[in-house]
Every structure is written in C-alpha cells, then in structure tokens.
Amino acid sequence: MSPRKSGRRTDKLRDIQFETGYLKNQPASVMVHFGETRVLCAASIRNGAPPWKRDGAGWITAEYSMLPASSSERVGRERRGAGGRTMEIQRLIGRSLRAVCDLSLLPEVTITVDCDVIEADGGTRTASITGAVLALHEALKSLKLKKSPLLRLMSAVSVGMVDGEPLLDLDYPEDSRADVDMNVIMDEDGNFVEVQGTGEESTFSRDELDRLLDLATAGNATLIEMQKEILG
C-alpha cells in the first residue's frame, strides 16, 4: 500500500502536462503542470548582450515569480526587487539553462525566460526548469540559426525522505514534512546539472542519498522523454 495520501506510488511522478504556444503574443511559451502546480514559462528575445559581456556572443537568463493568488495565503508582490528566495530560484533556472547551451553559437541577443507560478503545490522550481527548456527551444527556433545553441534537453524533479520512505516528485504536504528534501537537475545524457539536497529535520545516509538519486534519475528520464514527444 502506498504511504502517500494520493495513493501515488513512491516512484511515480504526478500528472505531468505541457501546453506549448500557450500565449498568443509570445509563441515561445509553455504552461507546465506538475500535478496541481502550474507554471507559465515564456521566452523573449531582445537585441544586444549585457554590457559586461564582450565576447560577441549572446546571453540566456531567467526570472521567476509567484502570483499573489498562487498559494493558499496571498503572496506579496515584490515591488522593490526580487527577494532572497526568488533571486536564488531564478539564478538556478538561468545557470541550468546555460549549462546545456553553447553561448558561442548565440548571436548578440539576450533571451530571458520568465517563469510565473500560477498555482503552487510543491516543486515550483523543478516545474519551472522543465518548462523553461521547452520555451527556450522554441525561442531559439525562431532565430533560424545554422546550429542551435541548445545542446541537450534538461529537466528537474524533486525527491525526498518522508516518514522514512524515499518519494519522487513531492507535492506541498509531502515537501512540508520531508526529513530530507532534494531538487535534482539532469540533462538528457543522464549527467547532473545541479543537485540541491538538505536534511530538513535530520541527517541522511549515503544509502538514502543513492536511493533518492536513483529515483530522480528515473523521474528525469521520463520527463525528458515527454519533452521529446512535445518537440516532435
């Protein structure tokens, strides 16, 4: 019997959906559903690279935000600039995207991928990264380059130890009581882009770490296969 209230198996992802071309005015967009978590990812392109970049190549960055009504308690708008959590997440998204790209193949443009959380039920950063790659792919396609700077697809998923059990793709109730919480970002070759792991309420053993990474590896492989299907 599953230890999860939803009845979902410990190694099963939530219901995952990607809706590409979601915005009329911005075709490089995708609505990502990780269960009840929904994130709108949209990539826009402007001419010119950041002033500090003088190598003739372009730049890829990201912004992240949670809409006020995305959570059960209203999330305040960050009118004075991104707060600490927001800044950490958008830096994570940006550097993850750059890790699977060759910026030397990008002309002097700046691509910004905006990830806006419409509804939050755990895993907003992993959903953002998984959708951001698809939005970036569509934005790069519009540039009609001889070779795409996006070298490999990439996805992200959360794993955690809850009541002594390793679980894949945590929803909010699971995440909020996890003893160990991890976010694992991987590319389509099975390489790790970034691993964020924290013992929230306790320490964790090497065996538990290996079990969590095995879960995340399988989950990311499934997500990347879904991305490939969407992209044809």
C-alpha positions in Angstrom: 0.0 0.0 0.0 1.3 3.5 -0.9 2.4 5.7 2.0 1.2 8.7 0.0 -2.3 10.1 0.7 -2.9 10.4 -3.0 -2.3 6.7 -3.5 0.5 7.5 -5.9 3.4 5.0 -5.9 6.6 6.2 -4.2 8.4 6.2 -7.6 5.6 7.8 -9.7 5.5 11.3 -11.0 2.4 13.5 -10.6 0.3 14.1 -13.7 2.6 16.0 -16.0 1.3 18.1 -18.9 2.9 20.6 -21.2 0.9 23.1 -23.3 3.1 24.8 -25.8 2.3 28.0 -27.7 0.2 29.0 -24.7 0.4 32.8 -25.2 -0.9 34.4 -28.3 1.6 37.3 -28.3 4.6 35.1 -27.3 4.7 31.8 -29.2 7.8 30.7 -27.2 5.7 29.8 -24.2 4.6 26.7 -22.4 2.2 26.1 -19.5 3.6 23.3 -17.3 1.5 21.2 -15.0 3.2 19.2 -12.3 0.1 17.9 -10.6 -1.6 20.9 -9.1 1.5 23.1 -9.6 1.2 25.2 -12.7 3.9 27.4 -14.1 3.8 29.6 -17.2 7.2 29.7 -18.9 7.8 32.2 -21.7 11.0 33.2 -23.5 11.5 36.6 -25.1 14.4 37.9 -27.2 15.9 41.3 -27.4 18.9 42.6 -29.4 22.1 43.1 -27.5 24.0 41.2 -24.9 24.6 42.5 -21.3 27.2 45.4 -21.3 29.7 43.3 -19.3 29.7 40.6 -22.0 32.3 41.5 -24.6 32.9 38.2 -26.4 30.4 38.7 -29.3 28.1 36.0 -28.0 24.6 36.3 -26.6 23.2 35.6 -23.1 20.5 33.5 -21.6 18.9 34.4 -18.3 15.7 33.8 -16.3 13.2 35.5 -14.0 10.9 33.7 -11.5 7.9 34.9 -9.6 4.8 33.7 -7.8 1.5 35.3 -8.5 -0.3 36.7 -5.4 -3.1 34.0 -5.6 -0.8 31.1 -6.4 -0.7 29.9 -2.8 -3.4 29.4 -0.1 -2.1 32.6 1.6 -1.6 35.6 -0.6 2.0 36.0 -1.9 3.0 39.7 -1.7 4.3 41.3 -4.9 8.0 42.0 -4.8 7.8 45.7 -5.9 11.2 46.6 -4.6 13.1 43.8 -6.4 13.4 40.1 -6.1 13.6 38.7 -2.6 16.2 36.2 -1.4 14.2 33.0 -2.4 13.1 34.5 -5.7 16.7 35.5 -6.6 18.1 32.1 -5.7 15.5 30.3 -7.8 15.8 32.5 -10.9 19.6 32.2 -10.7 19.2 28.4 -10.5 17.0 28.4 -13.6 19.3 30.7 -15.6 22.5 28.8 -14.8 20.8 25.5 -15.5 19.8 26.7 -19.0 23.2 28.0 -19.7 24.8 24.7 -18.6 23.2 22.9 -21.6 23.9 25.6 -24.1 26.9 26.8 -26.1 26.6 30.5 -25.9 29.2 31.0 -28.6 26.6 29.8 -31.1 24.2 32.5 -30.0 24.3 35.9 -31.7 24.4 39.1 -29.6 20.9 38.8 -28.2 19.6 38.3 -24.7 17.0 35.6 -24.2 15.0 35.9 -20.9 12.8 33.0 -19.8 10.1 34.2 -17.4 8.7 31.6 -15.1 5.5 32.7 -13.4 3.9 30.4 -10.9 0.1 30.4 -11.4 -0.6 27.8 -8.8 1.8 26.3 -6.2 1.6 22.8 -4.8 5.3 22.0 -4.4 8.0 21.7 -6.9 7.7 25.1 -8.5 11.4 25.4 -9.2 11.6 22.0 -10.8 8.5 22.6 -12.9 10.0 26.0 -13.9 13.2 24.5 -15.1 11.5 21.7 -17.0 9.2 24.1 -18.8 11.9 26.8 -19.3 13.9 24.4 -21.6 10.9 24.0 -23.9 10.3 27.7 -24.0 14.0 28.3 -24.8 13.9 25.7 -27.6 11.0 27.5 -29.3 12.7 30.9 -28.9 15.9 29.6 -30.4 14.0 28.0 -33.3 12.6 31.5 -34.2 16.2 32.8 -34.7 16.7 30.3 -37.6 20.3 29.6 -36.6 22.5 27.1 -38.6 23.2 25.3 -35.3 21.1 25.5 -32.1 23.0 26.6 -29.0 20.8 24.2 -27.0 23.0 21.1 -27.0 20.8 18.9 -24.8 17.4 18.8 -23.2 17.2 19.0 -19.4 14.6 18.5 -16.7 14.3 18.8 -12.9 12.4 16.9 -10.3 12.2 16.8 -6.5 12.8 13.8 -4.3 12.7 13.5 -0.5 12.6 11.2 2.5 9.1 11.3 4.1 8.4 9.1 7.1 11.4 7.0 6.2 10.4 6.4 2.6 12.1 7.9 -0.5 9.5 9.7 -2.6 9.6 11.1 -6.1 8.1 14.5 -7.1 6.8 15.8 -3.8 3.6 17.8 -3.6 3.4 20.5 -0.9 2.1 18.4 2.0 4.9 15.9 1.4 7.5 18.6 0.9 6.5 20.4 4.1 7.1 17.4 6.3 10.0 15.9 4.5 13.0 14.9 6.6 15.3 15.2 3.5 14.4 17.4 0.5 16.3 17.4 -2.8 16.0 19.0 -6.2 17.9 17.2 -9.0 18.5 18.7 -12.4 19.8 16.4 -15.2 20.4 16.5 -18.9 19.2 14.0 -21.5 22.6 12.2 -21.4 22.0 11.4 -17.7 24.5 13.9 -16.4 23.8 16.0 -13.3 23.4 19.8 -13.9 22.8 20.6 -10.2 21.8 18.7 -7.1 20.4 20.6 -4.1 19.9 18.5 -1.0 19.1 19.4 2.6 18.5 17.5 5.7 15.4 19.5 6.8 14.8 17.7 10.1 17.5 15.1 10.2 20.7 13.8 8.6 20.7 11.2 5.8 22.9 8.3 5.0 24.8 7.5 1.8 22.4 4.7 1.1 19.4 7.1 1.4 21.2 9.6 -0.9 21.8 6.8 -3.5 18.1 5.8 -3.3 17.0 9.4 -3.8 19.3 9.9 -6.8 18.1 6.7 -8.4 14.5 7.9 -8.1 15.4 11.3 -9.5 17.4 9.8 -12.4 14.4 7.7 -13.4 12.0 10.6 -13.0 14.1 12.9 -15.1 14.4 10.3 -17.8 10.7 10.1 -18.0 10.3 13.9 -18.1 12.9 14.3 -20.9 11.1 11.6 -23.0 7.9 13.7 -22.6 9.8 16.8 -23.7 11.0 15.0 -26.8 7.4 13.9 -27.6 6.2 17.5 -27.3 9.0 18.8 -29.5 8.5 16.0 -32.1 
